[in-house]
Amino acid sequence: MQEQQLNDWRTHALTLESEVNKVVVGQETPVRLITTAVFARGHVLLEGDVGVGKTTLLRAFTRGIGGGYQRIEGTIDLMPNDLVYHTYLGEDGKPHVSPGPLLMSGQDLSIFFFNEINRARPQVHSLMLRVMAERTLTAFNKEHYFPHMLVFADRNQVEREETFDIPSAARDRFMMEIPIVVPPAHDIMESLIFDTRFHDVDQLISNVPADILQFDQLNSFAKVIQENIQASPALRKYALDLWLATKDPVAYGVKVSNVDMKRLVLSGASPRGMGMLLRAARVNAWLNNRAAVVPEDIHAVFHETIAHRLVFSPVYEMRRTEIARELLSGIVHAIAAP
């Protein structure tokens, strides 16, 4: 029965990917990683410049899985309460309160997008992180539940003034950080500029069939994946060696160009991070019709689940992206796969 369920859901998951790839072109790898996060039930940081299609991508996924989509913009004057409710003067001249983005969809909230989260103050981060961890919120003397919510957030990576970096402990709450970049193929770039179907986002997203998946069944099905996709003792040892190498790359002979390796890593991946890595790897194995995790499944999600968790010495933080990629590639090459 569970094997049939795994097969049926895989068919729907691949259909979802195919339909999203029709409206957000040139983003096959991010689409696969977001699909993985959806079935691994993990929150996601998105990395990318303005206007690369992050909002379109998330709206397309929401249409395909069902449930509510909400979004908020990070600003310097945003307060925690702004996530929960809005106050305004009505036509009667009296103050009124309406639900904010977190409460607007109620328990049907499926995807919540926090745009430019680092422009909001740490107090706002604190509330958002608590809701992410607990999926509950107390407001108006009532407990509100968000059992199906996944949070996606991106950061303003250009402006430094009036921004608040997300600390490493907060980044660790996100399963992945997924880069979204402009497709390098010239024909795709030309289509994005001149093909008018990409200019009307609402019409474009409407081309994704609604409710390919059932958002309110994803939590229970995610457990089926984790319980049925196996990891051999050799694979477990391999994952453990990768973890140890993130904590002490020097001991494994890993080198990064123009870096003092003894001063580079202050903290490697956390136990939570490695657990999320294996959750994502099991989903990748399932999407590829495998009954057990192989090293390629770990490699497929290794950088996206681990890079944002590494804590580097401050002198190297400005080069974080390039250093993390070279370091993690070096670790994968240094540790022999089973």
Residue pairs with C-beta under 8 A, 6 or more apart in sequence:
2 224
2 228
3 228
5 221
5 224
6 224
6 225
6 228
6 286
9 213
9 221
10 286
10 287
10 289
12 212
12 213
13 35
13 39
13 213
13 287
14 287
15 212
16 35
16 61
16 64
16 65
16 212
16 213
17 31
17 32
17 35
19 60
19 64
19 207
19 208
19 209
19 212
20 31
20 57
20 60
20 61
20 64
20 208
21 27
21 28
21 31
22 207
22 208
23 56
23 60
23 204
23 205
23 207
23 208
24 31
24 53
24 56
24 57
24 60
25 183
25 188
25 191
25 192
26 182
26 183
26 185
26 188
27 53
27 57
27 180
27 183
30 57
30 178
30 179
30 180
31 57
32 287
33 176
33 178
33 301
33 304
34 44
34 57
34 61
34 178
35 287
36 176
36 280
36 283
36 284
36 287
36 301
37 43
37 44
37 150
37 175
37 176
37 178
37 280
38 61
38 65
38 150
38 218
39 218
39 221
39 222
39 225
39 283
39 286
39 287
40 175
40 222
40 225
40 276
40 279
40 280
40 282
40 283
41 150
41 218
41 219
41 222
41 279
42 150
42 174
42 175
42 176
42 276
42 279
42 280
43 132
43 150
43 151
43 152
43 153
43 173
43 174
43 175
44 150
44 151
44 152
44 153
44 174
44 175
44 176
44 177
44 178
45 152
45 153
45 154
45 155
45 171
45 174
45 176
45 177
45 178
45 308
46 54
46 152
46 153
46 154
46 177
46 178
46 180
47 154
47 155
47 157
47 177
47 178
47 179
47 180
48 54
48 154
48 179
48 180
48 181
49 157
49 158
49 181
49 182
52 180
52 181
52 182
53 180
54 113
54 152
54 154
54 180
55 71
55 113
55 115
55 201
56 201
56 204
56 205
57 180
58 69
58 111
58 113
58 152
59 69
59 201
59 205
60 205
60 208
61 111
62 68
62 69
62 110
62 111
63 205
63 206
63 208
63 210
64 208
64 209
64 210
64 211
64 212
64 213
65 110
65 111
65 211
65 212
65 213
65 214
65 215
65 218
66 110
66 210
66 211
66 213
66 214
66 215
66 216
67 105
67 108
67 109
67 110
67 111
67 148
67 215
67 216
68 104
68 105
68 106
68 108
68 109
68 110
68 111
69 105
69 110
69 111
69 112
69 113
70 101
70 102
70 104
70 105
70 109
70 111
70 112
70 113
71 101
71 112
71 113
71 114
71 115
72 78
72 82
72 83
72 100
72 101
72 112
72 113
72 114
72 115
73 115
73 116
73 119
74 114
74 115
74 116
74 117
74 118
74 119
74 120
74 124
74 156
75 119
75 120
76 119
76 120
76 121
76 162
78 119
78 120
78 121
78 124
79 121
79 123
79 124
80 123
80 124
80 126
80 127
81 100
82 100
82 124
83 100
83 101
83 102
83 124
83 127
83 128
83 131
84 99
84 100
84 102
84 103
84 137
84 139
85 97
85 98
85 99
85 100
85 103
85 139
85 140
86 97
86 98
86 99
86 100
87 95
87 96
87 97
88 95
88 96
88 98
89 95
89 96
90 96
101 112
102 109
102 112
102 131
102 137
102 144
102 146
103 137
103 139
103 144
106 144
107 144
107 145
107 146
107 147
107 148
108 148
108 215
108 216
109 146
109 148
109 149
110 148
110 149
110 150
110 215
111 149
111 150
111 152
112 149
112 150
112 151
112 152
113 151
113 152
113 153
114 120
114 128
114 151
114 152
114 153
114 154
115 153
115 154
116 154
116 155
116 156
117 125
117 128
117 153
117 154
117 155
117 166
118 155
118 156
118 163
118 164
118 165
118 166
119 156
119 162
119 163
119 164
120 164
121 164
122 164
125 164
125 166
125 170
128 151
128 153
129 170
129 173
131 137
131 146
131 149
131 151
132 151
132 173
133 173
135 145
135 146
135 147
135 149
136 143
136 144
136 145
136 146
137 143
137 144
137 146
138 144
147 216
147 219
148 215
148 216
148 218
148 219
151 174
153 174
155 163
155 166
156 163
168 267
168 309
168 311
171 177
171 308
171 309
172 270
172 272
172 273
172 309
174 308
175 276
175 279
175 280
175 305
176 276
176 280
176 301
176 304
176 305
176 308
177 304
177 307
177 308
178 304
182 189
183 189
183 192
191 198
192 198
197 203
197 204
198 204
225 282
225 283
225 286
226 279
226 282
228 291
229 282
229 283
229 285
229 286
229 290
229 291
229 292
229 293
230 291
230 292
230 293
231 239
231 278
231 281
231 282
231 292
231 293
232 292
232 293
232 338
234 338
235 292
235 293
235 294
235 295
235 298
235 338
237 338
238 295
238 298
238 335
238 337
238 338
239 274
239 277
239 278
239 298
241 335
242 298
242 302
242 331
242 332
242 335
243 268
243 269
243 274
244 251
244 252
244 268
245 251
245 252
245 254
245 268
245 331
245 334
245 335
246 265
246 268
246 269
246 306
246 310
246 328
246 331
247 265
247 267
247 268
247 269
248 265
248 268
249 261
249 264
249 265
249 327
249 330
249 331
250 261
250 262
252 331
252 334
252 335
253 334
254 261
254 327
254 330
254 331
254 334
255 261
255 330
256 264
256 323
256 326
256 327
256 330
257 326
259 316
259 323
263 313
263 315
264 312
264 313
264 316
264 323
264 327
265 310
265 311
265 312
265 313
265 327
266 311
266 312
266 313
267 310
267 311
268 309
268 310
269 277
269 306
269 309
269 310
270 309
273 305
273 306
273 309
276 305
277 298
277 301
277 302
277 305
277 306
278 293
278 298
280 301
280 304
280 305
281 293
281 297
281 298
281 300
281 301
282 293
282 297
284 297
284 300
284 301
285 291
285 292
285 293
285 294
285 297
288 297
290 297
295 337
295 338
299 332
302 328
302 332
303 324
303 325
303 328
303 329
306 328
307 324
307 325
307 328
308 324
310 324
310 327
312 320
312 323
312 324
316 323
